[in-house]
Amino acid sequence: DDESSADVRIIVVPKNQDEIIQIVNWARKYNQTDIGVRSGGHGFFSSASVVIDMREGFNYVKMIDDNGNSKVAVVGMGNTLKEVDEVTTPYQIPLGVVSHTGCGLLLTGGVGYLCKEHGATADNILEVTIVPSD
């Protein structure tokens, strides 16, 4: 029944990119296309029928070491800015200032204390992995 399924709320926790594709395809098949994504912190998904929670399978921060001179971090979307900041502070990588914000914000801003010298976080992103659903 289409009317009863419209109120269904499902929270899924993918462990990898293949599972994200499966979730999106399942949602499309069952007409649950109001999808929200939760990264490490808060998000705008309160009305979503399907919420993809990235906090477990995508909560990593690694520095790419280039003889100690690296300022490149590989960051999963499941982190909070606090978790990223704990790893990247010695390298002066610009981040936002609200520690409980999730890393999804980095794609649209990331204004912080190092912004005047280095720009916003979004200005410094070198690469993004987009997971297509098809």
N, C-alpha and C positions, 0 to 999 in steps of 0.2 A: 504494500500500500504506500503510494508516494507521499501522502500527507503525514503518516506516522514516521517515515524515515527522515523527513526534513528536520525533526527535532533530535535526531541521534547525534551524540557527541562522542567522538572516538579520539583517544590520545594514543599515538603510536611512537615507539622509540626505536628508530632504525640504528643498526650497527655499522652500516656501510652504504655506499652510493647505490648499489643494486637494490637494496631494500627500499630506499627512497623512491626509486623508479617503480617498484612493485606497489608501494603505497599510493602513489599518484595515479597509476593505472587502475588500481582497485577503486579509488575514489571516483574516477571518471566513469568507470563501468556502472557504479551504483548511484550516479548522479549526485555525489557528495563533493562538489567542486568548490565549495567555500572552505579553502584550506588555509590554515594559519601555521606559521613556523615559530617555534620557541627556541631561541638560542640560549646562551648562558644566563641571561638576566630576564628582565621584563619584556613583554611584547604585546602586540595588538592582535590578539586572536580570540577575544572573549566571545565573539559571535560565530566563530568558525565551527563547522560541523566535524571537521577532521583537523587535529592539531598534530604536527610533526615535531616531536620533542628531540632536539639535537644535543641535549646535554650529556648523554652517556657515550655515544659512539663517536662524537666529534669534539671531544674536549682535550685537545692536545696543543702544546706550544713548544716549538723547537726552534732554536737558533741555528742558522746555517753558518758554520764557522769557516772563516777565511783567514787563518792565521791570527785570530783574535781581533780582526778589524771589521768583523761583520756587523751590519745593521739590518740584516734580513731575518725576519721571523716567519715561520710557517705556523699559521694559527687556524685551529678548527673552530667552527661556528658554535660549539657547545660551551665555550668559555665565557666567563665574565671578564670585564676589563681588569679587575683586580688580579685575576689569575694570569693574564697576559703581562700585566705590569710587573708582577713579581719576577718574571723571567727576563723581561726586556729592559728594565730600568738601567742596568749598567751600559746599555748600548744607546740610550737616549732616543728611543723610537717614540714618535708622537702618538699619544692615545688621548682619549677623552678623560674627563675628571670624575665621572660618576662611576664608582667602582662596581656597583651592582648591575650596571648596564651590560647587556649581552653583546657579543661580537657582531651580531647582525647590524648594529649601529655603525660599525666601521665603514660599511659600504656607502653610507649616506652622510657621514660627518666625521666625528672623532675630533672635536675641538678640545684642546687641552693646553697645558702649561707650555708646551714646546711649539705651539702653533705659530707664533711669530717668527721663530727661527727656521722651522722645518715644514710648515704648512699643516693642514688637517690630516688626520689618518687617511681619509679617502684620497687625498692628493698623493699619498706615498704607496698606494697599493700597486704592486708589480704584476700580480696575477691572481685571477679568481677562477675557481672551478665551478662551472655551472652544470647541474645535473639535469639533462633533458629527460622528459618522461616517455619519449618514444624510442 
